[in-house]
Amino acid sequence: MFLIVESGEASSFPTAFTLVYIVGFIAAVTIGSIAWYNSKRPPGWEDKERPDVVPKVDTDEVISAVEPPDVKTDA
């Protein structure tokens, strides 16, 4: 037989662990929603409006911010 002994101090691991998963899930849904509404629409969704809460992402601006500038060297 096992005897369960409760101590006065409880571990905060399950609470912190659960909180991390909840925050991660909310972040994933938010980022996924932004990506979905700014992507090319699948068949049947082309004429749907973007919700007001989802920001418009300009892909040309994002790509130019990621690409390094052309650097010419004298070789």
Beta strands, then each sheet from edge to edge (+ up, - down):
end
